[in-house]
Amino acid sequence: MANTSVRQRMQNADYLKVVGDAFEFMGTGFTKLDDSPAASPKSKRYINMKSESQSISSYAWTAPFTFDQIDSEKVIAYLVKIGKEELVAADTETEYVSVDLLGTKESSGDASKGYPARKRNVAIEISSFDDSDGEIEGSGNLLAKGDWVYGWFDTALKTFEADETAKNSFAYAKTLTSGNL
């Protein structure tokens, strides 16, 4: 019988590069972090057609987020700095990694390469700092700057290694290749 359990949010881990080459975990303090591919359709109708022919031409990916302002969390302090100092351009750009903790973990010899992951450059948009029952809550979006790079993320060392073969190790990919469709 097929496993029909719904994936839990905690089975994805997210990291943001905040200082130098260090990735930091986006966990405590975050109350929401979504993944919005936002497909951009295009359509064309030719003279011999009643209906338009539609296709997907690109994506305008964003990751809307909300967080409680816990200044001791490095990622949150980084986001607050961007918003409070109204930083722009390169000062708002960094790298984001999304890790599939249900994917097949890869090892190379004695060392773990980690879990399958996607990494992309992002610009950080801070939208607001709101009063949430007396506590400060921030919100904004990670905005795509280019395409995903696939690879492995070691959650202990917080390092990313690019490798296109990692695509086959995501949990959804295992279902597609197992013949269970």
C-alpha positions as a printed NumPy array, in Angstrom:
array([[  0.   ,   0.   ,   0.   ],
       [  1.28 ,   3.467,  -0.92 ],
       [  2.361,   5.886,   1.774],
       [ -0.234,   8.689,   1.73 ],
       [  1.077,  10.776,   4.595],
       [  1.404,  14.492,   3.946],
       [  4.916,  15.899,   4.059],
       [  5.558,  17.986,   7.157],
       [  7.219,  21.417,   6.903],
       [  9.944,  20.328,   9.329],
       [ 11.096,  17.75 ,   6.74 ],
       [ 12.553,  20.605,   4.676],
       [ 15.464,  22.595,   6.056],
       [ 16.306,  26.077,   4.825],
       [ 19.58 ,  27.977,   5.072],
       [ 20.61 ,  31.525,   4.217],
       [ 24.164,  32.797,   3.765],
       [ 24.413,  35.758,   6.15 ],
       [ 28.068,  36.586,   6.849],
       [ 30.985,  35.639,   4.617],
       [ 30.641,  32.044,   3.453],
       [ 28.574,  30.835,   6.427],
       [ 25.101,  29.388,   5.887],
       [ 22.756,  29.738,   8.86 ],
       [ 19.646,  27.649,   9.589],
       [ 16.277,  29.339,   9.154],
       [ 14.367,  27.708,  12.009],
       [ 13.654,  29.239,  15.393],
       [ 11.702,  32.46 ,  14.978],
       [ 10.337,  31.7  ,  11.519],
       [  6.585,  31.172,  11.558],
       [  6.272,  30.82 ,   7.778],
       [  8.54 ,  30.187,   4.807],
       [  6.732,  29.231,   1.613],
       [  7.955,  28.114,  -1.801],
       [  6.063,  29.868,  -4.618],
       [  7.255,  28.846,  -8.109],
       [  4.83 ,  31.337,  -9.761],
       [  4.777,  29.975, -13.297],
       [  4.482,  32.625, -16.   ],
       [  2.182,  31.435, -18.775],
       [  2.198,  32.73 , -22.3  ],
       [ -0.476,  32.214, -24.889],
       [ -0.85 ,  32.519, -28.612],
       [ -3.907,  32.207, -30.835],
       [ -3.467,  31.607, -34.528],
       [ -6.037,  32.54 , -37.176],
       [ -7.156,  28.937, -37.623],
       [ -7.858,  28.435, -33.873],
       [-10.824,  29.387, -31.678],
       [ -8.858,  28.925, -28.476],
       [ -5.446,  30.049, -27.429],
       [ -2.562,  27.645, -27.122],
       [ -0.881,  28.085, -23.728],
       [  2.509,  27.146, -22.345],
       [  4.785,  28.02 , -19.448],
       [  7.555,  30.389, -20.505],
       [  9.317,  31.117, -17.206],
       [  9.006,  31.312, -13.446],
       [  9.038,  34.252, -11.037],
       [  9.956,  32.309,  -7.874],
       [  9.513,  33.871,  -4.457],
       [  9.605,  32.579,  -0.903],
       [  7.282,  34.633,   1.327],
       [  8.324,  34.511,   4.994],
       [  7.295,  35.799,   8.404],
       [  9.379,  35.75 ,  11.56 ],
       [  9.265,  36.774,  15.183],
       [ 12.027,  39.315,  15.808],
       [ 14.421,  37.213,  17.892],
       [ 17.614,  39.246,  17.575],
       [ 19.843,  36.414,  18.826],
       [ 19.019,  34.364,  15.694],
       [ 21.635,  35.22 ,  13.043],
       [ 19.335,  34.982,  10.014],
       [ 16.68 ,  37.122,  11.691],
       [ 19.243,  39.748,  12.75 ],
       [ 20.443,  39.809,   9.113],
       [ 16.884,  40.305,   7.798],
       [ 16.142,  43.009,  10.38 ],
       [ 19.327,  44.867,   9.4  ],
       [ 18.263,  44.867,   5.736],
       [ 14.807,  46.222,   6.602],
       [ 15.705,  48.71 ,   9.333],
       [ 18.648,  50.167,   7.404],
       [ 16.678,  50.071,   4.123],
       [ 19.545,  48.402,   2.295],
       [ 19.344,  48.073,  -1.493],
       [ 20.939,  46.295,  -4.452],
       [ 23.937,  44.055,  -3.646],
       [ 23.518,  44.683,   0.096],
       [ 20.262,  42.665,  -0.028],
       [ 21.605,  39.756,  -2.086],
       [ 22.819,  36.394,  -0.818],
       [ 22.418,  32.625,  -1.303],
       [ 19.521,  30.448,  -0.162],
       [ 19.499,  26.645,   0.143],
       [ 16.438,  24.402,   0.443],
       [ 17.256,  20.893,   1.737],
       [ 15.055,  17.779,   1.344],
       [ 15.522,  15.858,   4.607],
       [ 13.417,  12.979,   3.231],
       [ 15.67 ,  12.628,   0.213],
       [ 18.363,   9.99 ,  -0.092],
       [ 21.469,  11.048,   1.823],
       [ 24.649,  10.647,  -0.212],
       [ 28.081,   9.587,   1.03 ],
       [ 31.472,   9.588,  -0.629],
       [ 33.886,   7.202,   1.05 ],
       [ 33.848,   7.966,   4.779],
       [ 32.403,  11.448,   4.362],
       [ 28.762,  12.384,   4.008],
       [ 27.906,  14.657,   1.113],
       [ 24.579,  15.352,   2.778],
       [ 20.997,  15.597,   1.6  ],
       [ 19.737,  16.603,  -1.841],
       [ 19.314,  20.354,  -2.011],
       [ 18.588,  23.302,  -4.283],
       [ 20.558,  26.538,  -4.05 ],
       [ 19.917,  29.88 ,  -5.686],
       [ 20.936,  33.489,  -5.438],
       [ 18.243,  35.671,  -3.915],
       [ 17.461,  39.288,  -3.18 ],
       [ 15.771,  39.907,   0.165],
       [ 12.677,  42.101,   0.253],
       [ 11.593,  43.171,   3.737],
       [  7.933,  44.221,   3.606],
       [  6.981,  45.125,   7.168],
       [  7.6  ,  44.991,  10.895],
       [  4.213,  44.515,  12.562],
       [  2.867,  44.45 ,  16.101],
       [  1.665,  40.917,  16.793],
       [ -0.028,  41.042,  20.186],
       [  2.781,  43.212,  21.549],
       [  5.599,  41.312,  19.862],
       [  7.4  ,  42.428,  16.712],
       [  6.857,  40.253,  13.661],
       [  8.655,  40.828,  10.371],
       [  7.696,  39.727,   6.893],
       [  9.08 ,  39.756,   3.4  ],
       [ 10.123,  37.67 ,   0.432],
       [ 13.162,  35.946,  -0.949],
       [ 13.243,  36.872,  -4.644],
       [ 14.934,  34.661,  -7.25 ],
       [ 18.073,  35.911,  -8.964],
       [ 18.725,  33.21 , -11.531],
       [ 18.074,  29.494, -11.677],
       [ 18.362,  26.708,  -9.115],
       [ 21.652,  24.854,  -8.75 ],
       [ 21.166,  21.269,  -7.557],
       [ 23.528,  19.424,  -5.276],
       [ 24.188,  18.116,  -1.771],
       [ 23.988,  19.994,   1.516],
       [ 25.798,  18.741,   4.602],
       [ 23.656,  19.904,   7.539],
       [ 26.475,  19.376,  10.055],
       [ 29.112,  21.383,   8.17 ],
       [ 26.548,  23.694,   6.5  ],
       [ 28.203,  23.336,   3.099],
       [ 26.742,  22.961,  -0.384],
       [ 28.336,  20.894,  -3.16 ],
       [ 26.878,  21.37 ,  -6.646],
       [ 26.005,  18.092,  -8.407],
       [ 23.167,  17.714, -10.945],
       [ 22.809,  14.003, -10.069],
       [ 21.3  ,  15.065,  -6.727],
       [ 18.035,  15.744,  -8.587],
       [ 17.381,  11.98 ,  -8.578],
       [ 17.662,  11.79 ,  -4.771],
       [ 14.81 ,  14.138,  -3.819],
       [ 11.863,  12.333,  -2.189],
       [  9.501,  13.212,  -5.061],
       [ 12.044,  11.924,  -7.623],
       [ 12.199,   8.544,  -5.875],
       [  8.432,   8.192,  -6.331],
       [  8.637,   9.086, -10.003],
       [ 11.436,   6.596, -10.72 ],
       [ 10.046,   3.73 ,  -8.596],
       [  7.254,   2.943, -11.057],
       [  4.555,   3.585,  -8.458],
       [  2.614,   6.034, -10.633]])
